[in-house]
Amino acid sequence: MSGHSKWHNIQQKKGKTDAARANIFTKIGREIAVAVKEGGPDPNSNSKLAQAIAKAKDNNMPNDNINRSIKKASGELGSINYEEMVYEGYGVGGTAIIVDALTDNKNRTAGDVRHLFDKFGGAMGTTGCVSFMFKRKGVIAISKEDIEEDELMLYALDAGAEDINSDDDEIFEVYTDPSSLSQVRAALEASGVKILSAETSMIPDSYVDPTPEQQKNLLKLLDKLEELDDIQNVYHNANLTVDEEE
């Protein structure tokens, strides 16, 4: 699995436990809340909210949960203000790691993230220490079972996509400008293309190859970071070839 491909991680977490699913719903609920605060409760005029709702549906989040998150952020049910934070650092094997957070307590979150970096042999750095190695892109995942690459390429370029990555054995990743993600997704769906997921991501410019032993340690760090309530996304540039259970 390449470091930029999150699809298999997401699928694995979906199937783990009800608690893991609830954790995903909580994180998406926060994304919806921040989107509403920034651009209002109407997804037709708020592209960030439309994107968050689409992500919620990709993860089978019930409509009641989605509507409740929108109402909370609109002030109808009372709300908590979340602040967007980004933490950067290194894991074992020289792996560059970026951690996106939505938090109502910056000190708590920074302390939790730093503790995990230290515990698993990494080091949290200063802002900008690794982010220059990544580019923010929209990433749309599509199963290779559903479409041929040449056909998808035609649809994707027609829809305004920038590129297609076919390195993964099971999925294509269509790359877009972040601001065009919803538009490209809609155009692909209108062409009959089945979307597995669509979200913004940080794509590394190059990758590192930790040893199998280092990968096991790195996987523990990545998992523990993603389990924190305040953490929305974790990005890295490691080529992972071992399974977590190995």
C-alpha positions as CSV (number, residue, x, y, z in Angstrom):
1,M,0.0,0.0,0.0
2,S,1.4,3.4,-0.9
3,G,1.6,6.1,1.7
4,H,-0.9,8.3,-0.1
5,S,-3.6,5.6,-0.5
6,K,-6.1,5.7,2.4
7,W,-8.8,3.5,0.9
8,H,-7.6,0.3,2.4
9,N,-7.1,1.9,5.8
10,I,-10.6,3.4,5.7
11,Q,-12.2,0.0,4.7
12,Q,-10.3,-1.8,7.5
13,K,-11.5,0.7,10.1
14,K,-15.1,0.4,8.8
15,G,-15.0,-3.3,9.5
16,K,-13.3,-3.2,12.9
17,T,-15.9,-2.4,15.6
18,D,-19.0,-0.4,16.2
19,A,-16.8,1.9,18.4
20,A,-14.5,2.5,15.4
21,R,-17.6,3.4,13.2
22,A,-18.8,5.8,15.9
23,N,-15.4,7.4,16.0
24,I,-15.6,8.0,12.2
25,F,-19.0,9.5,12.5
26,T,-17.8,11.8,15.3
27,K,-14.9,13.0,13.2
28,I,-17.1,13.6,10.1
29,G,-19.6,15.4,12.4
30,R,-16.9,17.8,13.4
31,E,-16.0,18.4,9.7
32,I,-19.7,19.2,9.0
33,A,-19.8,21.6,12.0
34,V,-16.7,23.5,10.9
35,A,-18.0,23.7,7.3
36,V,-21.4,25.1,8.5
37,K,-19.6,27.7,10.7
38,E,-17.5,28.9,7.8
39,G,-20.1,28.9,4.9
40,G,-23.6,28.4,6.3
41,P,-26.0,25.4,6.5
42,D,-26.9,25.1,2.8
43,P,-24.8,22.6,0.9
44,N,-25.9,24.1,-2.4
45,S,-24.0,27.3,-1.6
46,N,-21.3,25.8,0.7
47,S,-19.0,23.5,-1.3
48,K,-17.1,22.5,1.8
49,L,-20.3,21.4,3.5
50,A,-21.4,19.5,0.4
51,Q,-18.1,17.7,0.4
52,A,-18.4,16.8,4.0
53,I,-21.9,15.5,3.5
54,A,-20.8,13.4,0.6
55,K,-18.0,11.9,2.7
56,A,-20.5,11.1,5.4
57,K,-22.7,9.2,3.0
58,D,-19.6,7.4,1.6
59,N,-19.1,6.1,5.2
60,N,-22.8,5.2,5.6
61,M,-23.4,7.8,8.2
62,P,-27.2,8.0,8.9
63,N,-29.0,11.1,7.6
64,D,-30.2,11.8,11.2
65,N,-26.6,12.2,12.3
66,I,-25.8,14.4,9.4
67,N,-28.8,16.7,10.0
68,R,-28.0,16.8,13.7
69,S,-24.5,18.0,13.0
70,I,-25.7,20.7,10.7
71,K,-28.3,21.9,13.3
72,K,-25.7,21.9,16.1
73,A,-23.3,24.1,14.0
74,S,-26.2,26.4,13.1
75,G,-26.9,27.0,16.7
76,E,-30.2,25.3,16.8
77,L,-29.0,22.7,19.3
78,G,-26.1,24.5,20.9
79,S,-22.6,24.0,19.7
80,I,-18.9,23.8,20.5
81,N,-16.4,25.8,18.5
82,Y,-13.6,23.7,17.0
83,E,-10.3,25.1,15.8
84,E,-8.4,23.6,12.9
85,M,-4.8,22.6,13.8
86,V,-2.0,20.9,11.9
87,Y,0.9,19.1,13.6
88,E,4.0,17.9,11.7
89,G,6.8,15.5,12.6
90,Y,8.8,12.4,11.8
91,G,8.1,8.7,12.5
92,V,10.7,5.9,12.4
93,G,12.6,5.3,9.1
94,G,12.5,9.1,8.3
95,T,8.7,9.0,7.6
96,A,7.2,12.4,7.3
97,I,3.8,12.7,9.0
98,I,1.1,15.4,8.9
99,V,-1.7,15.3,11.4
100,D,-4.9,17.4,10.9
101,A,-7.0,18.1,14.0
102,L,-10.3,19.8,14.9
103,T,-10.1,20.6,18.6
104,D,-11.8,22.7,21.3
105,N,-8.6,22.4,23.5
106,K,-5.3,23.0,21.6
107,N,-3.1,22.2,24.7
108,R,-4.7,18.9,25.2
109,T,-4.5,17.9,21.6
110,A,-0.9,19.0,21.1
111,G,0.1,17.1,24.3
112,D,-1.7,13.9,23.1
113,V,0.0,14.1,19.7
114,R,3.4,14.8,21.1
115,H,3.1,11.9,23.5
116,L,2.3,9.4,20.7
117,F,5.2,10.6,18.5
118,D,7.6,10.2,21.5
119,K,6.1,6.8,22.5
120,F,6.6,5.2,19.1
121,G,10.1,6.5,18.3
122,G,9.2,9.7,16.4
123,A,9.5,13.4,17.0
124,M,6.9,16.2,16.6
125,G,8.4,19.1,14.8
126,T,7.6,22.7,14.0
127,T,5.1,24.0,11.5
128,G,6.3,23.5,8.0
129,C,9.0,21.0,8.8
130,V,7.5,18.3,6.5
131,S,4.5,19.9,4.8
132,F,6.7,21.2,2.0
133,M,7.1,17.6,0.9
134,F,3.3,17.2,0.2
135,K,0.7,18.8,-2.1
136,R,-3.0,19.1,-1.2
137,K,-5.2,17.3,-3.7
138,G,-8.7,16.1,-4.2
139,V,-8.6,12.3,-4.4
140,I,-11.5,10.2,-5.8
141,A,-11.2,6.4,-5.3
142,I,-12.8,4.1,-8.0
143,S,-12.7,0.3,-8.1
144,K,-10.7,-1.2,-10.9
145,E,-13.5,-3.8,-11.2
146,D,-15.9,-1.2,-12.3
147,I,-14.1,0.5,-15.2
148,E,-11.2,0.2,-17.5
149,E,-8.3,2.7,-17.1
150,D,-8.6,4.2,-20.7
151,E,-12.4,4.8,-20.2
152,L,-11.9,6.4,-16.8
153,M,-9.1,8.6,-18.2
154,L,-11.5,10.0,-20.8
155,Y,-14.2,10.7,-18.3
156,A,-11.8,12.1,-15.7
157,L,-10.0,14.5,-18.0
158,D,-13.4,15.6,-19.4
159,A,-14.6,16.3,-15.9
160,G,-11.6,18.5,-15.1
161,A,-9.4,16.1,-13.2
162,E,-5.6,16.6,-13.2
163,D,-4.3,13.0,-13.2
164,I,-5.0,9.3,-12.5
165,N,-2.9,7.0,-10.3
166,S,-3.2,3.3,-11.0
167,D,-0.4,2.0,-8.8
168,D,-2.8,0.3,-6.4
169,D,-3.9,-3.2,-7.2
170,E,-7.6,-2.6,-6.5
171,I,-8.4,1.1,-7.1
172,F,-7.8,4.0,-9.3
173,E,-7.2,7.4,-7.7
174,V,-8.3,10.4,-9.6
175,Y,-6.5,13.6,-8.6
176,T,-8.1,17.0,-8.7
177,D,-7.5,20.5,-7.5
178,P,-9.1,20.6,-4.0
179,S,-11.6,23.3,-5.1
180,S,-12.8,21.1,-8.0
181,L,-13.3,17.9,-6.1
182,S,-17.1,18.1,-5.8
183,Q,-17.5,19.2,-9.4
184,V,-15.3,16.4,-10.8
185,R,-17.1,13.9,-8.6
186,A,-20.5,15.0,-9.8
187,A,-19.3,14.9,-13.5
188,L,-17.9,11.3,-13.0
189,E,-21.1,10.1,-11.4
190,A,-23.2,11.7,-14.2
191,S,-21.1,9.6,-16.6
192,G,-22.1,6.5,-14.6
193,V,-18.8,6.0,-12.7
194,K,-19.2,4.5,-9.3
195,I,-17.3,6.4,-6.6
196,L,-15.9,4.6,-3.6
197,S,-14.8,7.8,-1.8
198,A,-13.8,11.4,-2.5
199,E,-11.9,13.7,-0.1
200,T,-9.0,16.1,0.0
201,S,-5.7,14.6,0.9
202,M,-2.0,15.4,1.2
203,I,0.0,13.7,-1.5
204,P,3.7,13.3,-0.9
205,D,6.2,14.3,-3.6
206,S,8.3,11.2,-2.8
207,Y,8.3,8.2,-0.6
208,V,10.5,6.5,2.0
209,D,10.9,2.7,2.6
210,P,11.0,1.8,6.3
211,T,12.2,-1.7,7.2
212,P,9.4,-4.3,8.0
213,E,10.2,-3.8,11.7
214,Q,10.0,0.0,11.4
215,Q,6.7,-0.4,9.5
216,K,5.1,-2.3,12.4
217,N,6.1,0.5,14.8
218,L,4.9,3.2,12.3
219,L,1.5,1.5,11.9
220,K,1.0,1.5,15.6
221,L,1.7,5.3,15.7
222,L,-0.6,6.0,12.8
223,D,-3.4,4.0,14.3
224,K,-3.1,5.6,17.7
225,L,-3.1,9.0,16.2
226,E,-6.2,8.3,14.2
227,E,-7.9,6.9,17.3
228,L,-7.7,10.3,19.1
229,D,-11.0,12.0,19.0
230,D,-9.5,15.4,18.0
231,I,-7.6,14.0,14.9
232,Q,-9.4,14.1,11.6
233,N,-6.7,12.9,9.2
234,V,-3.1,11.5,9.3
235,Y,-0.9,11.7,6.2
236,H,2.5,10.1,5.6
237,N,5.0,9.3,2.9
238,A,5.9,5.7,3.8
239,N,5.5,2.8,1.5
240,L,3.9,0.2,3.7
241,T,4.2,-3.5,2.7
242,V,3.4,-5.3,6.0
243,D,0.0,-5.8,7.6
244,E,-0.8,-4.5,11.0
245,E,-1.4,-8.0,12.3
246,E,2.0,-9.4,11.2
